[in-house]
Amino acid sequence: MREMIMVLDFGGQYNQLIARRVRDEGVYAEVYSYSIGVDKIKELAPKGIIFTGGPNSVYLEESPHIDKAIFDLGIPIMGICYGTQLIAYTLGGKVETAPVSEYGKTDVKVDTSDVLFNGVNAVTTTWMSHTDYVSQIPEGFRITGSTEVCPVAAMSDVSRRIYAVQFHPEVQHCREGNKMLHNFVYDVCGCTGDWKMTTFVEDTIKAVREKVGDGKVLCALSGGVDSSVAATLLAKAVGKQLTCVFVDHGLLRKNEGDEVEAIFGPKGQYDLNFVRVNAHEEFYEQLKGVEDPEAKRKIIGEQFIRVFEREAKKIGKVDYLVQGTIYPDVIESGLGKSATIKSHHNVGGLPDYVDFKEIIEPLRYLFKDEVRRAGLELGLPEYLVYRQPFPGPGLGVRIVGEVTADKVRIVQDADHIFRAEIAEAGLDRSISQYYAALTNLRSVGVMGDFRTYDYAVALRAVITDDFMTAEAANIPFEVLQRVMTRIVNEVKGVNRVFYDLTSKPPGTIELE
């Protein structure tokens, strides 16, 4: 059985990032709601448990708490921020409002004799984000880290293998955070590092083959990275039992439908049963008058399923539906009592009734960069594997407000110009994701001698390693100005262009 680190989510914004950093160390990690229960933890038998941060004060009754019995399981535990305060509070220590809050880069003095800080500098730069602090440690613990205003920046109970830090070792700003996580998973938990993409691909192909047997499979192929990797993986597992249906919902980037067909269709390089369905009008009709982002996502998700069901009947009895769902989709759609950030059309957006025996999501527990590595393992070319990410609901979540055919045309044309200029400037591989979106803002402008009252386009470009946190890309002003000039002059219906500087968090990469 694969070794696993369990990440218990207490509502922290970096829950995915903790799991991702552990996986970077070659150890599989999975995120669960804090409410999972001790019996389920025993059943899953993790090698270690990490408590995430969270926005609450642990001493409030309504805040997330845990069964004290978790500390009697003999499983190593590491607390981060709120997780540290929760450990202290649950085991008899005290947590109070800090006299001075800490936020941002902070130097911490650590005890390098503690296993968690083996190989770490005695004074190390970390990332703090807290208004409460541990004012008294529980019995059996000792202080292993402190700052000028936080006397318990780290603590440990070696005998029970419980370690806790007030800062966030998972964020890049914490310079030696990866060392700390490495020390925990290897030196404390005793992991061996068996999380390898080659093994994942081989195991998944074998598992899919056993599950499907001689059944028929329908794959939702969008042409994006996730669905392309899922389709190729299924093709290797079940061959001609697989039919790939590409639904062109009219919400794709300019010319993308034809590009997808050129790659995967009858004249393409992959031996797939490929069906293209042009469903523009029915999607536009379903979205007419709908402005709420969640409603749009759910409508698009249900319409996708209905189209697949219809195509499945033409093919004959189809037992399984395959989707390119990835792990951030699952987490952001809500884990148990965790907050739902947004419903993804292929997770939280599914209708209650789906006319298939089962849905197969072979990439469900992979992060985006792991999906790319899986694609390379499967032999997909780099130009496809490193293609720009594109959301399942397509331009429906890049148009703020109601979706119409004319708005889609505006976004397609503006986005086409933006992508062309980014490539011309040689920035296309250095920017993680970039696109043009249509705001719901209309304002007065002047074109020639005439007054206009048209839309504003927002340009979005981010730099990220894992798509869980992101910063706005620093695009040269002359490039942005060239993009603005072309969009205003060439795209009918636009008289203003903005550049979105928002990081993730607090924003998301998509606008809706």
N, C-alpha and C positions, 0 to 999 in steps of 0.2 A: 504494500500500500504506500502511495506517495506521502512523504512527510509534509506537514502543513502547519503554518502559523495562522492562528485565528485572530483577526482584527475585530474587536468588539466596538461597534460604532455608538457613540454617545452624542451624535449630532454635530461632530466636528467637521469643519470645512475641508480638512485634509485627510479624511478617512481613506479615500482611494489612494492618495499619495503614499500613505504608510504602507499599504499592501504593495504598491508598485516598487517602492524602495527595497522592501524585503525580497521581492522577486529579482531585483537587480543583483542581489547577493546569491542568486541561484537556488533560492528556497521558495516554494509555492506558498502564497498567502491568500486568504479569502476573507471578505468583509461580512460580518453578521450583525444583526441588531443586538443591542445590549440585553434585550428581553428574551434571548434564545433559551435560557434555562440551563441549569446544571446537568440534567439528565441528557440533554441533547449534546452538550459539550463532551460528556463522557463517551457518548456514542461516536462522535466524530474524532475523538482522541487526538487533538492537536499536540504538536511538540512544544508549543508555547502560545501564550495569549498576550495580545497588546491592547490596552485600553486607549481609545482615542481621546482627543480633546473634545470640548463641547462648550456651548454658549451659556450654560446654566451655572448657578451657584449651588454647590453640592449640599449645603446645609438647609436648602429650601425643600419642603415636603414634596412639591410637584416636580422636582428635578429627577433625572434618571438615576436609579440606584440598582444595586445588584444583590444577589443572594450571597451572604457571607460564606456559604459553603464552597464557593468557587476557590477560596484560598486553601481549602482542605483537600483539593484534588491532587496535589503534588505536581501540578503543571506550572512551569515557570511563567511569571507574569511581569509585564513591563507596562508602566503607566506613563502617559504623556499628557501634560497640562491638566485638564479636568480629570483625566484618568489618574494622575498622581494625587490630586486632592481627594478623589473618590476612595483610593486605597487608604490614605491617611484617615479619612472620616469614618470609613467602615471598620477599620481595625483599632479604633479608639484614640486616634490623634485629634488635633483640632485644626479647623480651616476657618479663616476669617477674611474679611475685606482687608486688602493690603493697604498700609498707610500710603504707599506710593505704587501706582500701577506701572507695569513694564510692558512696553510694546516696541517691537523692532529688534535690530541687532543689539545684542547685549553680551558683554564678556562675563564668563562664568569661571570661577576657580573650582577645579575638580580634583578629587582624590584619585590620582592615577594608579593607586594600588587596588582600586576597586575594579573588578573584571569588566564592568561596562565601559570603563575609561582606559582600558589597556591600549597603549599606543597613541593616546590622545594627549595633546599639550596640556600642561598644568593650568594654563589660562586659555580658554577656547571661546571663539565667537559663536554665539547661538542666536536663535530667533525666539523672542518672548512675545506672548500675547495673553496677558492675564490681569485681572483686577482683584482676584482672591489669591490667597497663598496659604501654605501649610505653616501654621504658627507653632504647632507642637507635633513632633513625630510620634508614631505609635510605638508601643513597647516592642523591643527586638530590632528596631531599625537604627541606623546611624546615618548622619548627614554626610553626603559625599560630594556636594556641590553647593556653592553659594554665590550671591552677587552682593553689591554694596547695599541693596535695599531688600533683597530676598534671601533670608537666612537658610531656607531649604529649597535650593534650586535643583537638588538631586538627593535621593536617599535610597538605601537598600537594606534588605533583610536577607543576608547571604544564606542563612540556614534554611529559609523557606523559598529561596530563589525568586524573591520579589524585588524588582528594581523600578525606580520611578524618577522622572525628570520633569521639571516645571516648564521647560522649553520644548521646542519642536525640532527634533533631530531629522525629521523627514523632509524639511524644506531646504532648498539649495542654499539659503542664506546661513544655515547652520553648517559651518565649514567642515566639521568633522563628524557630522551626524551619521553619515554612512558607516563610519568606523564603529560607532556606538551600536547601530542596528546589527552590523556584522558580528560584533562581540556578543550581543544578546542571542542571536539565532544560532551561532556556532558554539561559542564558549559556555553559554548558560543553558541553551536548549539542546545542545548536542546534535544539531542538524548536520547532514553530510553534503547537502547541495545537489539534490537529484532533479531539480527543475530545469530541463533542457528542451529546447524547441523540437529537436529531432525526435525525442521520445514522445512529446506531445502529439506530433503529427502521426507517428506510427501507431500510437495507442488509440487516437481518435478514429483513424481509418479502420482499424480493427473493430472498435466498438460500434461504429456506424454500420459496418458490414454485418455484424452479428445481430444488431437491432432490426435492420431492414429485411434481412433474409432475401426472399424473392419478391418483396413488395415493390410497388412503384413509388417514386419520389418526385415531388415538384419543388423546384428551387426558385425562390424569389431573387432574380438577378437584376440588379440596378446598374451594374457596370462600375460601381464604386469599389474601393479596396476591399471592404468587408465582405460584400456579397460575392465578389470575384474569387476571393480566397475560399469562401464557403463552397462555392460552386465547383471549383477545381478539386477541393478536398473530397467532395461527394462523388465527383466523376471518377476519382481514383478508387473510391470505396465500392461503388455500385455500377459504374459504367453506364450502359444504355438503359438501365432502369430509371435513370435520372432524366427529367425534362426540365429545362431552364426557361422560365417565362419572364420576359422582360416587359414590364408594364410602363409604357411611355405615358405618364399621367399629365403631360403638358407642363410640368413644373421642373424640367431639367434645364441645364445650362444650354446656351446656344449651340446648336448642331450636335448635342451630345447623344441624342437618340440614334442618329446615323453612325456616330463614332462607336457606340456600344455594339451595334449590329455588325459593323465592319470587323470588330475584334472577335465576337463570340458567335456570329451568325454562320450560315452555311459556307460562306467564302472565307471565314476566319481561320485562325490557327488551332482552335480547340475542337475536339471531337465531342460536341455536346448536341443534344436535341434542343434546339433553340427556337422559341416562339416569341415574336414581338406583337404586343397588343397596343394599338394606338387608342388611348382612352381619354384624350384631352377633354372632350365635351362633357362626359359624365362626371369627371372630377370637378370641373368648373361649376357645373350645375349644383353639385352637392355642397360646394363652398360658397355659393351665392349668399350674400348678406351676412356671412359669419366673420366676426372680427376677433373673438377671443382666441388667443394662441393655443390653449389647451383643447378647445373645441375643434380647431382646425387640425391639430395633430390627430385627435381621435377619429375625426371624419376621414382623413386621408388613410389612417390605419385600417379602418373598417372597410373602406372602399377597395383598398388593396386586397384584403382577404376575399371580398365578394368577387372581384375579378379573377383571382386565382381559383376560387371554387368553380366559377363558370368555365375557365379553361380546363380545369381538371376533368370536368364532365365530358369535354370534347376528346380528351386523351383516353378516357376509360377510368376504371377505378384506381384512384390514387390514395395511397395509405398515409403518406407523410408529406409535410410541408417543411422545407428548409429555409431558414432565415439567417442573415448575417449579423445577428445581435451580438454586441460585444459587451464587456464587463461594465464600462462606464454607463452604458444604456441601462443595464440592470440596476446599478446602484442609484443612479439619478432618478429612476422611476420609483424608488422607495424600497427600503428593506425593513419589513415588519413595521415598527413604530417610527422609523426614521422619516425625516421630512422628504416629501416628493419635490424635487427641484423642477422637473418637467417630465411629462409622460412621453416616452419614445414610441413611435408608431408601431414598432415591432416588439414592444414589451407591455408597458402600461396602456397603450392605445389599442390593444386587441379587443374585439367584441367578446361578449359573453359566450357566444356560440360560434365555433369554428368547425366546418364540415371536413375534418381530417382526423385520422386515427390518433395522430400525435404530431407535435411540432418539434423538429430537430434544430437545435442551435449549436453547432459544433464549436463556435468561437465565443460562446457565452461567457467564458471565464478568462478571456484574453483582453489585455489592454491594447490600444491602437498600435504601439510600436511592436508588441508581440505578434499582432496579426500580420504586420509587414514581414517580420522574421519568418513566420509560418508560410507566407506566400513565397518567399525566396526558397525555403526548404522544399516547397511543392514544385519549384521550377518556373514560377511565374517571372516574366521579365521585369527588370527594375522600373521601367517607365510606367508599368501598370501598378506595381506594388507601391511606388512613391507618388501615385496620383493624388491630386488635391482631395482632401476629405469632402464629402458631400452628404448632407443630412437626408435621412429616409424621406421625410416630408418635402424634400426639395426646396424650391423657391417659395413654397407656402409659408416657410418660417423665415424667409428673407424679405417678405412683403408685410409690413406692419399694417394691420387692418384687413379689410376685405380683399380677397384674391379675385382678380379679373384677368381676362386674356390680354387686355391692353397693359395692365401693370406687369404681367409676366414678360411681355415684349420689352418693356422699359428696362426691367432688371436684367434680362438676357443681354440686351445690347450694351448696357453700362458695364456689366460684368465682363463681357467679351473684350471691351476696350481696356479695362483695368488689368485683366490677365495678360493681354498682349503687351501692354506697356511695362508690366513687371518683368515679363520674360525678356523684353528688349533691353531692359536695364540690367539684366543678369542677376536678378534677385529671386527668381522663381524657386531655386533649391534652398536658399537661405531663409526664406519665410515659410513658416510651418503651414499656415492657411491664410488665404486672402480671397476676398469676394466683394461684390457690390450688393447693397440691399436698398430697398425702397422704403423710405419713411412715410408716415401718414401726414407729413407736414407739407402744406402748400404755401407758397409765399410769392410776393410781388417781385418781378424782375423786369429787365429791359432787354429786348432782343432787337437790335437795329433801332428803328424809331418807334417800336411798338411795345406796349405794356404787356407783360405776361403774368400769369398766375398759375404756376406749375409746381411740380413735386421737387423735393430735395432727395438726392441719393446719398447714402452713407457708405463710405469705404471702410472695410474692416480688414486688418492684417495683423496676425499675431505670431509671436515666437514662443514655442513650447517644446518640451521634450516628450511629454506624455499626454497632452490635451486635457489634463486635470487642472493645471494652473497655467496661466498664459499672461504674457505682457504684450502690449502693442508694439508692432515692429517700427523701428526708426527708419522710415522711408525718406530718402532725400526729398527736400522740398520741391526741387525742380521736376522730379518725377511725378509727385502729387499734382503739381500745377499743370503738367502736360496732360495727365489723366482728366483733371477737371475741365480743361479747355476742350478736349475731345468730346467728353460726355455732354457738356452743355451745347456744343455745336452740332453733334451728330445724333444725339438721342432726343427724339421728339417727346415733349412733355416734361423735360427736366430743365430747371433754371438755377439750381444750386447744388453744390457738392460739399459734404462734410467728411472729416476723417475721425473715426471712432478711436479714442485713446484709452478706453476702459480696459483694465486688466481683468483676469478671471482668477479668483473672485475679486470684486463683488459681481461683475457681469458674467455672462456665459459667452461662449464663442459665437454662437448664433444669436440673432436679435430676439427671436421668439422661441 
